[in-house]
Amino acid sequence: MNHIFFTVFRRLRKPLITLIVVYAVSVLGLVLIPGMDDQGQPWRMDFFHAFYFVSFMGSTIGFGEVPYAFTDAQRMWTLVCIYATVVAWLYGIGKMLTLFQDQAFIRQMSRYSFIRNVRRIHEPFYLVCGYGVTGHLLVHHLALRGVRAVVVDIDRQRIDALESDPLPLSVPGLCADASEPEVLSDAGLLSPHCLGVLALTNQDEVNLAVAIATKLLAKEQRLPVICRSASEITTANLASFGTDQIIDPFVTYADYLALALHSPYKHLIYDWMTNPEHRSLKSAYQKTQGRWVICGYGRFGRALHRSFEGKPVSLTLIDSYPEPVGLEIDFVQGLGTEAVTLRQAGIEGAVGLVAGTDNDANNLSIIMTALELNPKLMTVARQNNSSNAAVFAAAKTDLVMEPARIIANHILLQLKTPLIPAFLQQLREQPEVWARSLLNRMSTLVGTDELDSWDYGIDAIDAVAVLEGLQQGDTICLRDLYQDPRDRGRKLAALALMLKRDNSYTLLPEPDQPLQPGDRILFCGKADAYRQQDWILSNANVLDYVLGKPIQGGWVAQKLRLWLASRDTEKEATDLTLPDSAAAATTEASATDSTPGGSNRA
């Protein structure tokens, strides 16, 4: 705020000096010029009356001549003062309007407002550097789950888009260079409520600077840093100083695609768990082993080459550059958009094609030409520009590799469901038959709906009701979390995939597995089941209902029940402690009623 005041006074220095001089000369002239009072005696105006008169005269309000009628000399000086003060005010107001329209001043005010909004956040939030496609997806999904975010991006249009996005939570945004440590500090890096930093810009140098600044400035907080990387050199550099997670979309997708070659069922489980728009179950039966043609030997092509090594496939590369030295697989020089080039690569006998160049139009042309030559191909297309999503969808490719969405999906896995990476690691160690059985259970569970995933910890944060029940000696099993809190005779569309207890993992735990404090459970199923389970875990009355226990009720109901119980206790105590005379009278009355005609005598 001090910088803003300094800027205002520096820009308005000349107008302020002009106004002060004009007012001072006007007041001095009125004091020195003699006047006349109502008795015809000489009179001079003091400084208070002179300043009072110039103040309302300079603003053209005009209350009249005070305290006495002016002489001609005073009126002549007043005319001079009127024009001088009006011109001075116009000059000052013009300079003020110019200042408020100055872009540098507007940026300074916006930054001050941003800092103030960040300091007002008293709940956990993530610092997101970069609001491109990846940043937009992450902020949107975090907001839907009630998690706050703070955004920094150097592109003004992206910050404007953030302000106009219909998000359920307010997200402060700053147009600035995220590589500057002062910008990160203003964005809440050192705030005790900051959960972590997501470096998602499209420049590796900026992401590297953000990661280094976070590790040094927030050393005591030990904030996790998730970085996007677009080169092998940057990935190695980030890993050298302990960046928590580095996501290279090309390497990630190459490993994902390689899994489909030898483990189609594991691949489909992986796809359902990580991709909201997952593939259908029938895609697991698609032929993937055989010859694959890869068009484009850039970073994506090299990553595919490394991931496909040792898999039951043979590769043929197509690239516009000459054959690299030392390449030991088939190579055809060309773009791949021509039928003759694809025929040289053996497209008629291939089972799969990857159009992985850095040009969307060429990739679409490659896919269309290849399908004309071999309609049974499994096609994978690289989408570089998110605005071309509709065109790639119309091309009906089997898989679309979009770097921005890959990064967003994997970061969301880390943020919303921390157990998924451990589950996927355990999944790779299981046989394909086990994966097929699990895939069938998943398909039966959700049908054609989207498969969601979530995890809960049996602790005071995620499951306060269950934790209290366990501490009171209740036995709560996994099956109790499958009950529908609206009708315990029905089951929720949820499946426990993994139970973490201490440092051990149990895949597909049995429903009669008793829960213990500190357990963490990974579920999958429909999104509605997630909301219903959250209700069971956090509400003691709902938990009692699914356990078949009497419902305790709310605070008012509990107080009323205690009051009624106390009244019943007092009544019983009164009956047991009746006075002897009352007891005798009661006995006599009973005896009288028992004799013949006793009731008439009574």
Backbone torsions as a table, in degrees:
resi	resn	phi	psi	omega
1	MET	NA	-32.5	177.9
2	ASN	-62.5	-35.7	178.4
3	HIS	-64.6	-38.2	-179.5
4	ILE	-65.5	-45.4	177.9
5	PHE	-62.3	-39.7	178.9
6	PHE	-62.4	-42.8	179.5
7	THR	-64.4	-42.1	-179.4
8	VAL	-62.6	-49.0	-177.3
9	PHE	-69.4	-30.3	178.5
10	ARG	-71.3	-42.7	-179.5
11	ARG	-71.9	-31.0	-177.3
12	LEU	-101.7	21.5	-177.9
13	ARG	-64.6	-49.2	-178.3
14	LYS	-65.6	-46.5	177.1
15	PRO	-60.1	-39.4	179.3
16	LEU	-65.7	-42.5	178.1
17	ILE	-63.3	-40.6	178.6
18	THR	-60.9	-45.9	179.6
19	LEU	-63.4	-42.6	-179.4
20	ILE	-63.0	-43.6	-179.4
21	VAL	-65.2	-45.1	-178.6
22	VAL	-62.6	-44.2	179.8
23	TYR	-66.8	-40.1	-179.8
24	ALA	-64.1	-44.6	179.3
25	VAL	-65.6	-39.9	179.8
26	SER	-63.7	-45.8	179.3
27	VAL	-64.4	-42.3	-179.7
28	LEU	-63.2	-40.0	179.4
29	GLY	-64.4	-41.7	179.0
30	LEU	-66.7	-31.7	178.0
31	VAL	-71.7	-38.4	-175.5
32	LEU	-80.6	-31.8	-177.8
33	ILE	-75.1	124.3	-178.5
34	PRO	-72.5	147.8	176.6
35	GLY	-124.9	-163.9	-177.8
36	MET	-143.5	136.2	-178.7
37	ASP	-85.3	-172.0	-176.3
38	ASP	-74.4	-8.7	177.6
39	GLN	-99.2	3.2	-179.8
40	GLY	81.8	11.6	-179.4
41	GLN	-93.6	149.2	177.8
42	PRO	-60.7	142.1	-176.4
43	TRP	-151.0	139.2	177.8
44	ARG	-116.8	137.3	179.5
45	MET	-73.0	135.3	176.5
46	ASP	-84.1	175.0	-175.2
47	PHE	-65.7	-35.2	-179.5
48	PHE	-63.7	-49.6	179.7
49	HIS	-65.3	-35.3	179.5
50	ALA	-65.9	-44.5	179.4
51	PHE	-66.6	-38.8	177.1
52	TYR	-60.3	-45.5	-178.7
53	PHE	-66.6	-43.2	-179.1
54	VAL	-66.6	-32.6	-178.4
55	SER	-63.6	-49.7	-178.9
56	PHE	-81.3	-24.5	176.4
57	MET	-73.0	-37.3	-179.1
58	GLY	-66.9	-29.1	177.5
59	SER	-91.3	9.9	175.4
60	THR	60.8	27.5	175.8
61	ILE	-77.3	-55.6	172.9
62	GLY	77.2	87.3	175.8
63	PHE	-94.6	-2.4	-178.2
64	GLY	105.7	179.1	-177.1
65	GLU	-84.8	123.0	-176.7
66	VAL	-126.4	153.6	-13.5
67	PRO	-79.8	-12.0	179.3
68	TYR	-126.4	162.7	177.1
69	ALA	-60.5	141.7	-175.3
70	PHE	-79.9	157.1	170.5
71	THR	-84.7	171.7	179.9
72	ASP	-61.3	-37.1	179.7
73	ALA	-65.1	-41.8	178.9
74	GLN	-65.9	-38.6	178.8
75	ARG	-67.8	-36.7	176.8
76	MET	-63.2	-43.3	178.2
77	TRP	-66.8	-33.9	177.5
78	THR	-63.3	-39.4	177.6
79	LEU	-59.9	-43.7	179.0
80	VAL	-62.2	-42.3	-178.3
81	CYS	-65.9	-36.6	-179.4
82	ILE	-59.6	-52.7	-177.8
83	TYR	-66.8	-37.2	-179.1
84	ALA	-66.6	-45.5	-178.4
85	THR	-69.9	-37.4	178.2
86	VAL	-62.6	-44.4	178.8
87	VAL	-64.1	-40.0	179.3
88	ALA	-64.3	-41.2	178.0
89	TRP	-65.5	-42.6	178.0
90	LEU	-61.0	-40.7	178.3
91	TYR	-64.0	-44.1	-179.9
92	GLY	-67.3	-42.9	-179.9
93	ILE	-65.8	-39.0	177.9
94	GLY	-62.2	-42.8	177.8
95	LYS	-65.6	-35.8	179.5
96	MET	-66.5	-43.0	177.7
97	LEU	-64.2	-37.8	177.4
98	THR	-63.0	-40.3	178.7
99	LEU	-63.3	-43.6	-177.7
100	PHE	-69.4	-17.9	176.7
101	GLN	-97.0	-3.7	179.8
102	ASP	-71.0	130.7	-174.9
103	GLN	-66.0	-35.9	178.9
104	ALA	-64.3	-41.5	179.1
105	PHE	-68.3	-38.3	178.2
106	ILE	-63.0	-42.1	177.9
107	ARG	-64.0	-38.1	179.6
108	GLN	-65.8	-42.3	177.5
109	MET	-65.5	-39.6	179.0
110	SER	-63.9	-39.6	179.9
111	ARG	-67.0	-40.5	177.6
112	TYR	-62.4	-42.2	178.2
113	SER	-64.2	-38.2	178.0
114	PHE	-63.3	-47.0	-179.9
115	ILE	-60.2	-41.5	179.8
116	ARG	-64.1	-40.7	179.7
117	ASN	-67.5	-37.2	179.2
118	VAL	-66.4	-41.2	-179.2
119	ARG	-67.4	-21.1	179.0
120	ARG	-82.7	-7.1	179.6
121	ILE	-79.5	116.5	-179.8
122	HIS	-117.9	33.7	176.7
123	GLU	-140.6	161.3	-176.2
124	PRO	-59.4	141.9	178.9
125	PHE	-149.5	159.9	175.1
126	TYR	-108.4	142.0	175.6
127	LEU	-94.3	114.1	-175.9
128	VAL	-106.9	117.6	178.6
129	CYS	-102.2	106.3	-177.0
130	GLY	109.7	119.6	-178.7
131	TYR	-120.7	49.6	172.1
132	GLY	-80.7	-149.0	179.6
133	VAL	-63.9	-43.5	-179.7
134	THR	-64.6	-48.5	179.9
135	GLY	-61.8	-39.4	178.8
136	HIS	-62.2	-45.4	-179.6
137	LEU	-63.2	-43.3	-178.2
138	LEU	-65.6	-47.4	-179.0
139	VAL	-62.4	-40.2	-179.8
140	HIS	-62.8	-47.2	-178.6
141	HIS	-69.3	-36.5	177.2
142	LEU	-64.1	-41.5	179.6
143	ALA	-64.3	-38.0	178.8
144	LEU	-64.9	-27.1	178.5
145	ARG	-94.5	8.5	176.3
146	GLY	79.4	19.6	-179.6
147	VAL	-103.2	128.1	-178.7
148	ARG	-76.3	159.1	177.6
149	ALA	-146.6	154.3	173.3
150	VAL	-125.7	131.8	-171.1
151	VAL	-115.6	137.6	172.3
152	VAL	-128.9	127.9	178.5
153	ASP	-149.4	145.2	-177.1
154	ILE	-83.7	-12.4	-178.8
155	ASP	-91.3	119.3	-178.8
156	ARG	-63.0	-36.6	-178.4
157	GLN	-65.0	-34.6	179.0
158	ARG	-69.6	-38.7	176.8
159	ILE	-66.7	-38.4	175.1
160	ASP	-62.1	-39.4	177.6
161	ALA	-64.8	-36.4	177.3
162	LEU	-62.1	-42.4	-178.8
163	GLU	-66.9	-26.8	-179.0
164	SER	-95.6	-6.5	179.4
165	ASP	-69.4	134.9	-179.8
166	PRO	-80.3	70.1	-179.4
167	LEU	-87.6	147.0	179.8
168	PRO	-71.3	-15.7	178.8
169	LEU	-123.1	152.7	176.0
170	SER	-75.6	127.4	-178.1
171	VAL	-120.4	107.6	177.3
172	PRO	-66.3	139.1	179.5
173	GLY	-132.7	141.9	-178.8
174	LEU	-129.3	131.5	174.8
175	CYS	-89.6	101.0	-178.0
176	ALA	-163.8	171.3	179.1
177	ASP	-84.3	114.3	-175.7
178	ALA	-69.5	-13.8	179.9
179	SER	-76.5	-10.6	179.0
180	GLU	-84.1	126.0	-179.0
181	PRO	-58.8	-34.0	179.9
182	GLU	-64.7	-36.8	177.9
183	VAL	-64.5	-44.2	178.7
184	LEU	-62.6	-38.9	178.1
185	SER	-64.6	-42.8	177.7
186	ASP	-64.6	-28.7	-178.7
187	ALA	-82.2	3.9	174.6
188	GLY	96.8	21.4	-179.8
189	LEU	-59.9	-38.6	-177.4
190	LEU	-92.0	5.3	179.1
191	SER	-69.3	140.3	177.6
192	PRO	-66.1	-13.0	-178.6
193	HIS	-94.4	-3.4	-179.2
194	CYS	-73.6	125.0	-177.8
195	LEU	-88.9	-26.8	-176.6
196	GLY	172.5	172.4	-177.0
197	VAL	-122.1	131.7	177.7
198	LEU	-114.2	108.3	-180.0
199	ALA	-94.5	101.5	-170.0
200	LEU	-123.8	20.2	179.5
201	THR	-70.6	167.2	179.8
202	ASN	-91.3	15.9	177.4
203	GLN	-123.3	121.1	-178.4
204	ASP	-62.9	-33.7	-179.2
205	GLU	-63.0	-40.6	179.3
206	VAL	-67.5	-44.8	178.9
207	ASN	-61.0	-39.5	178.4
208	LEU	-64.2	-43.6	179.2
209	ALA	-64.0	-39.0	178.7
210	VAL	-63.8	-44.3	-179.0
211	ALA	-63.9	-43.1	-179.5
212	ILE	-65.2	-45.8	-179.6
213	ALA	-61.7	-39.1	179.7
214	THR	-65.7	-44.5	-179.4
215	LYS	-64.5	-31.6	-177.9
216	LEU	-87.1	-45.9	-175.6
217	LEU	-75.7	-37.4	-178.3
218	ALA	-106.4	42.2	-176.9
219	LYS	-64.0	-40.8	-178.4
220	GLU	-70.7	-32.7	-179.4
221	GLN	-76.7	-23.0	-178.0
222	ARG	53.9	50.9	-178.9
223	LEU	-69.5	134.7	174.4
224	PRO	-69.3	142.2	-178.9
225	VAL	-122.7	124.0	176.0
226	ILE	-113.6	122.5	-172.6
227	CYS	-120.8	145.5	170.3
228	ARG	-93.5	136.7	-179.6
229	SER	-129.4	141.9	-179.6
230	ALA	-119.9	9.4	179.5
231	SER	-150.8	153.8	180.0
232	GLU	-67.5	-33.8	179.8
233	ILE	-65.2	-44.7	179.0
234	THR	-64.8	-38.8	178.7
235	THR	-60.9	-44.4	178.5
236	ALA	-65.6	-37.8	179.5
237	ASN	-65.7	-44.1	179.3
238	LEU	-63.9	-38.9	-179.0
239	ALA	-70.4	-23.0	-174.9
240	SER	-68.4	-26.8	-179.9
241	PHE	-115.5	23.4	167.5
242	GLY	84.8	32.7	173.7
243	THR	-62.3	131.6	-169.7
244	ASP	-64.8	-42.2	179.0
245	GLN	-147.2	130.7	179.3
246	ILE	-119.4	124.4	-176.6
247	ILE	-115.5	112.8	171.2
248	ASP	-103.4	110.8	-172.8
249	PRO	-61.8	-30.8	-178.3
250	PHE	-72.5	-43.4	177.7
251	VAL	-66.7	-41.5	-179.8
252	THR	-61.2	-45.3	-178.2
253	TYR	-72.2	-33.8	177.8
254	ALA	-63.0	-42.5	176.6
255	ASP	-65.2	-38.5	178.7
256	TYR	-62.4	-42.5	-178.8
257	LEU	-72.3	-36.1	179.8
258	ALA	-64.0	-31.2	178.7
259	LEU	-63.9	-29.6	-179.5
260	ALA	-70.7	-19.3	-175.0
261	LEU	-75.3	-39.6	-175.5
262	HIS	-115.0	-13.6	-179.9
263	SER	-139.3	75.0	-175.5
264	PRO	-63.1	-32.9	-179.1
265	TYR	-74.9	-41.4	174.0
266	LYS	-62.3	-38.6	179.0
267	HIS	-62.1	-40.9	-179.0
268	LEU	-71.1	-37.0	173.8
269	ILE	-61.4	-45.5	177.3
270	TYR	-57.3	-42.2	-178.8
271	ASP	-66.9	-41.8	-179.5
272	TRP	-67.3	-32.7	-177.9
273	MET	-80.5	-26.4	-173.0
274	THR	-109.0	-21.0	-173.4
275	ASN	-116.8	116.4	179.0
276	PRO	-57.6	-35.4	179.7
277	GLU	-99.0	68.2	-171.8
278	HIS	-76.5	164.8	-178.0
279	ARG	-79.7	164.0	-178.9
280	SER	-78.9	163.3	-177.4
281	LEU	-65.4	-31.7	-177.2
282	LYS	-68.2	-17.7	179.6
283	SER	-67.7	-18.0	178.5
284	ALA	-68.2	-20.3	-178.7
285	TYR	-92.8	2.3	-179.5
286	GLN	-73.4	138.9	-178.8
287	LYS	-71.3	126.8	-178.3
288	THR	-126.5	-10.1	-178.4
289	GLN	-97.4	129.5	-176.0
290	GLY	149.1	-145.5	-179.3
291	ARG	-89.6	134.2	175.9
292	TRP	-119.7	137.7	177.9
293	VAL	-109.5	124.3	-179.2
294	ILE	-112.9	118.1	178.6
295	CYS	-98.1	115.0	-179.3
296	GLY	105.4	116.4	-178.6
297	TYR	-115.0	50.2	173.5
298	GLY	-89.6	-146.3	-179.4
299	ARG	-63.3	-40.4	179.9
300	PHE	-67.6	-44.5	179.8
301	GLY	-63.4	-40.1	178.3
302	ARG	-67.2	-38.1	177.7
303	ALA	-64.5	-39.7	177.3
304	LEU	-64.7	-41.3	-179.7
305	HIS	-59.3	-44.4	-180.0
306	ARG	-67.0	-41.1	-177.2
307	SER	-71.5	-28.5	-177.9
308	PHE	-83.2	-9.9	-179.2
309	GLU	-64.7	133.6	-179.4
310	GLY	84.0	-2.0	178.9
311	LYS	-92.6	157.8	-178.0
312	PRO	-75.0	58.4	180.0
313	VAL	-141.3	159.4	169.8
314	SER	-117.9	144.9	-172.6
315	LEU	-115.5	146.6	169.2
316	THR	-132.5	126.7	-177.8
317	LEU	-101.1	142.5	173.5
318	ILE	-125.7	124.7	178.6
319	ASP	-150.6	149.4	-178.4
320	SER	-73.4	-20.8	178.9
321	TYR	-86.4	160.5	178.6
322	PRO	-62.2	162.0	-176.8
323	GLU	-61.6	129.7	178.5
324	PRO	-63.8	148.8	-179.9
325	VAL	-69.3	133.0	176.5
326	GLY	86.3	4.4	179.6
327	LEU	-73.6	128.7	-173.4
328	GLU	-107.3	15.2	177.7
329	ILE	-120.4	167.9	-178.0
330	ASP	-61.1	139.5	-176.7
331	PHE	-138.4	134.5	176.3
332	VAL	-127.4	127.5	179.7
333	GLN	-86.5	127.7	-179.5
334	GLY	158.9	-179.6	179.8
335	LEU	-86.8	-31.5	-175.2
336	GLY	94.9	-7.0	177.8
337	THR	-80.8	-13.9	-179.3
338	GLU	-96.7	144.6	-179.3
339	ALA	-65.4	-34.6	-178.0
340	VAL	-64.9	-38.0	179.1
341	THR	-67.6	-42.3	179.4
342	LEU	-65.9	-35.3	178.2
343	ARG	-66.8	-39.2	177.3
344	GLN	-61.8	-31.1	179.0
345	ALA	-82.3	-2.0	178.2
346	GLY	77.5	41.7	-175.4
347	ILE	-67.5	-27.4	-178.7
348	GLU	-64.9	-31.4	-179.5
349	GLY	-101.6	9.2	-177.5
350	ALA	-85.2	157.1	175.8
351	VAL	-104.6	-18.8	-177.7
352	GLY	-148.5	153.5	179.5
353	LEU	-137.8	134.8	175.1
354	VAL	-117.7	114.4	174.0
355	ALA	-93.8	94.6	-169.6
356	GLY	-118.0	31.7	177.3
357	THR	-80.2	173.4	-179.6
358	ASP	-92.1	18.7	179.9
359	ASN	-125.8	118.7	-176.6
360	ASP	-64.8	-39.5	-179.4
361	ALA	-63.5	-42.4	178.0
362	ASN	-64.7	-40.4	179.5
363	ASN	-62.3	-42.6	178.3
364	LEU	-66.2	-39.6	178.4
365	SER	-64.2	-40.3	178.2
366	ILE	-61.0	-45.6	-178.9
367	ILE	-62.0	-47.8	-177.2
368	MET	-64.0	-42.0	-179.8
369	THR	-66.9	-41.7	-178.2
370	ALA	-65.8	-39.1	179.4
371	LEU	-67.7	-27.8	174.2
372	GLU	-66.1	-34.5	-179.0
373	LEU	-85.2	-30.3	-178.6
374	ASN	-147.5	92.0	-175.5
375	PRO	-66.3	-15.8	-176.7
376	LYS	-90.5	6.5	-177.3
377	LEU	-64.6	143.4	164.6
378	MET	-87.1	120.3	-171.8
379	THR	-110.8	138.2	176.2
380	VAL	-128.0	125.0	-177.3
381	ALA	-119.9	138.0	174.9
382	ARG	-90.4	122.5	178.3
383	GLN	-105.0	114.7	-176.8
384	ASN	-89.3	-33.4	-177.1
385	ASN	-112.9	125.1	-177.5
386	SER	-65.4	-23.3	-179.8
387	SER	-69.9	-11.8	180.0
388	ASN	-94.8	16.2	-175.8
389	ALA	-60.3	-41.1	-178.6
390	ALA	-63.8	-36.9	-179.5
391	VAL	-68.2	-42.7	179.4
392	PHE	-67.2	-34.3	176.9
393	ALA	-66.0	-37.9	178.9
394	ALA	-69.8	-25.5	179.6
395	ALA	-72.2	-15.3	176.3
396	LYS	58.1	44.2	173.8
397	THR	-75.5	152.8	-178.9
398	ASP	-68.4	-42.6	-179.5
399	LEU	-136.2	140.9	176.8
400	VAL	-119.9	124.5	179.7
401	MET	-98.7	104.2	177.0
402	GLU	-113.2	110.4	-174.3
403	PRO	-54.3	-42.2	-175.9
404	ALA	-62.5	-43.1	-179.1
405	ARG	-71.9	-32.5	177.7
406	ILE	-62.4	-46.5	179.4
407	ILE	-62.4	-45.5	-178.4
408	ALA	-61.4	-44.1	-178.5
409	ASN	-64.0	-40.5	-178.0
410	HIS	-73.0	-34.5	176.5
411	ILE	-68.9	-39.7	178.0
412	LEU	-61.6	-34.3	176.6
413	LEU	-59.9	-42.8	-178.6
414	GLN	-68.4	-34.7	-173.8
415	LEU	-84.2	-44.9	-173.6
416	LYS	-90.7	-30.8	-176.8
417	THR	-138.0	82.4	-175.6
418	PRO	-62.5	-20.7	-177.2
419	LEU	-79.8	-14.1	-175.5
420	ILE	-62.0	-46.3	178.3
421	PRO	-55.9	-40.6	177.7
422	ALA	-65.7	-38.5	178.6
423	PHE	-65.2	-42.6	179.9
424	LEU	-65.4	-33.5	175.9
425	GLN	-66.8	-41.0	176.2
426	GLN	-67.2	-33.4	-179.8
427	LEU	-61.6	-39.6	-178.2
428	ARG	-63.1	-24.1	-178.4
429	GLU	-87.3	-5.9	-178.6
430	GLN	-90.5	153.9	177.0
431	PRO	-69.7	161.7	-177.3
432	GLU	-67.0	-29.3	178.4
433	VAL	-65.2	-41.5	177.6
434	TRP	-61.7	-42.0	179.6
435	ALA	-65.5	-36.9	178.5
436	ARG	-64.8	-41.9	178.4
437	SER	-62.9	-43.1	178.9
438	LEU	-64.7	-38.7	-179.8
439	LEU	-64.0	-39.0	177.5
440	ASN	-64.6	-40.0	177.9
441	ARG	-64.7	-40.3	177.3
442	MET	-62.9	-43.6	-179.5
443	SER	-64.3	-39.9	177.4
444	THR	-65.8	-32.9	-176.3
445	LEU	-69.5	-45.1	-172.5
446	VAL	-111.0	-15.6	-179.2
447	GLY	65.6	-126.2	179.8
448	THR	-93.4	-1.0	179.9
449	ASP	-76.1	168.0	179.5
450	GLU	-74.2	138.0	177.7
451	LEU	-88.5	123.0	176.8
452	ASP	-106.0	163.0	179.3
453	SER	-139.3	149.0	-179.9
454	TRP	-160.1	163.4	174.6
455	ASP	-138.6	154.2	-179.7
456	TYR	-131.7	146.4	170.5
457	GLY	-108.4	139.2	177.5
458	ILE	-80.8	81.3	-176.8
459	ASP	-147.2	-176.0	-176.4
460	ALA	-75.9	-6.1	-179.5
461	ILE	-96.2	-51.9	-174.7
462	ASP	-90.6	-32.7	-171.3
463	ALA	-140.8	65.6	-176.4
464	VAL	-66.6	-36.2	-179.2
465	ALA	-68.5	-44.6	179.3
466	VAL	-64.9	-40.7	179.5
467	LEU	-61.8	-43.1	178.6
468	GLU	-65.1	-39.7	178.4
469	GLY	-63.5	-40.9	178.5
470	LEU	-66.3	-38.7	179.3
471	GLN	-67.8	-24.8	178.2
472	GLN	-87.2	0.8	176.5
473	GLY	98.7	3.2	178.4
474	ASP	-70.4	149.5	173.0
475	THR	-100.9	113.2	-177.7
476	ILE	-119.0	123.0	-178.4
477	CYS	-106.1	170.6	-179.1
478	LEU	-64.0	-32.8	-179.2
479	ARG	-62.2	-28.1	-179.9
480	ASP	-65.3	-25.9	178.4
481	LEU	-81.6	-7.2	176.1
482	TYR	-89.1	-9.4	-176.1
483	GLN	-76.1	144.6	176.1
484	ASP	-78.9	119.7	-177.7
485	PRO	-66.4	-12.8	175.9
486	ARG	-88.8	-25.8	178.1
487	ASP	-157.0	101.5	-172.7
488	ARG	-68.7	-6.0	174.3
489	GLY	-79.1	-9.9	179.7
490	ARG	-107.6	157.4	179.6
491	LYS	-105.7	144.8	175.2
492	LEU	-77.6	151.6	177.1
493	ALA	-80.3	71.1	-177.5
494	ALA	-143.0	151.5	179.9
495	LEU	-140.5	129.4	177.0
496	ALA	-79.6	116.3	-178.6
497	LEU	-87.4	-35.5	-175.0
498	MET	-157.1	142.5	176.0
499	LEU	-117.0	125.1	176.3
500	LYS	-105.5	122.0	177.9
501	ARG	-131.5	118.6	-171.7
502	ASP	59.6	-118.1	179.3
503	ASN	-114.0	18.7	-179.7
504	SER	-112.8	153.1	-177.9
505	TYR	-121.2	139.4	175.7
506	THR	-122.9	114.9	179.6
507	LEU	-81.2	138.6	178.7
508	LEU	47.6	62.1	179.9
509	PRO	-61.7	149.5	-178.7
510	GLU	-71.2	151.8	-179.7
511	PRO	-60.9	-27.8	-178.7
512	ASP	-87.5	13.5	178.1
513	GLN	-68.2	117.0	178.4
514	PRO	-69.2	144.0	178.8
515	LEU	-90.6	152.3	178.3
516	GLN	-133.7	151.7	175.8
517	PRO	-58.7	137.1	-178.2
518	GLY	95.1	-12.0	176.7
519	ASP	-64.5	153.3	172.1
520	ARG	-135.1	130.8	-171.3
521	ILE	-122.6	132.6	175.4
522	LEU	-99.5	125.5	179.1
523	PHE	-116.1	159.4	166.9
524	CYS	-137.7	159.4	-179.0
525	GLY	153.4	-155.2	179.2
526	LYS	-83.8	152.8	-177.2
527	ALA	-62.5	-30.5	179.9
528	ASP	-65.6	-34.2	179.0
529	ALA	-65.8	-34.2	177.4
530	TYR	-61.0	-44.8	-179.8
531	ARG	-67.3	-38.9	179.8
532	GLN	-68.7	-39.3	177.5
533	GLN	-65.5	-38.5	177.8
534	ASP	-60.7	-35.1	177.4
535	TRP	-65.4	-42.7	179.5
536	ILE	-64.5	-43.9	-173.6
537	LEU	-70.3	-27.8	-172.4
538	SER	-106.6	-10.2	-176.2
539	ASN	-118.6	118.8	-176.2
540	ALA	-65.0	-36.7	-179.7
541	ASN	-66.1	-41.9	178.8
542	VAL	-66.5	-40.3	177.5
543	LEU	-61.9	-41.9	177.4
544	ASP	-61.7	-36.4	-179.3
545	TYR	-65.6	-47.6	-178.7
546	VAL	-70.0	-23.5	176.3
547	LEU	-82.7	-9.8	-178.7
548	GLY	80.3	18.7	179.3
549	LYS	-92.7	160.5	174.4
550	PRO	-60.9	136.4	-177.7
551	ILE	-74.9	131.1	-177.4
552	GLN	-73.9	-30.9	-176.6
553	GLY	82.5	179.6	180.0
554	GLY	-80.9	-172.1	-177.0
555	TRP	-63.5	-42.8	-179.4
556	VAL	-65.3	-43.0	-179.6
557	ALA	-64.8	-38.4	178.2
558	GLN	-65.4	-42.8	178.6
559	LYS	-63.5	-40.3	178.7
560	LEU	-65.9	-39.7	179.3
561	ARG	-64.5	-41.4	178.0
562	LEU	-65.0	-37.8	-179.8
563	TRP	-66.9	-43.4	178.4
564	LEU	-64.7	-39.3	178.6
565	ALA	-64.9	-37.8	179.2
566	SER	-67.0	-37.4	177.7
567	ARG	-63.4	-42.0	179.1
568	ASP	-63.6	-38.6	178.9
569	THR	-64.9	-42.3	179.3
570	GLU	-64.5	-38.6	-179.6
571	LYS	-65.3	-42.4	178.6
572	GLU	-64.0	-40.0	-180.0
573	ALA	-65.6	-36.7	179.3
574	THR	-65.8	-41.6	-179.8
575	ASP	-65.0	-33.7	-178.2
576	LEU	-78.2	-18.4	-175.4
577	THR	-118.5	41.5	177.2
578	LEU	-68.7	147.1	175.9
579	PRO	-63.6	158.0	-179.0
580	ASP	-62.3	-39.3	179.4
581	SER	-65.0	-40.7	179.3
582	ALA	-66.3	-40.0	179.2
583	ALA	-64.8	-40.8	178.6
584	ALA	-63.7	-43.3	179.1
585	ALA	-61.5	-40.0	-179.8
586	THR	-65.6	-40.0	179.7
587	THR	-66.5	-42.6	-179.5
588	GLU	-63.3	-43.7	179.6
589	ALA	-60.9	-38.8	-179.7
590	SER	-66.4	-40.1	179.8
591	ALA	-66.9	-40.9	179.8
592	THR	-62.4	-41.4	-178.7
593	ASP	-68.1	-24.4	-176.9
594	SER	-82.9	-17.7	178.9
595	THR	-79.9	153.7	179.2
596	PRO	-61.3	131.1	178.3
597	GLY	76.6	4.2	-178.8
598	GLY	-60.4	-37.7	-176.9
599	SER	-65.9	-32.2	179.3
600	ASN	-70.1	-39.8	178.2
601	ARG	-63.6	-38.0	176.9
602	ALA	-62.7	NA	NA
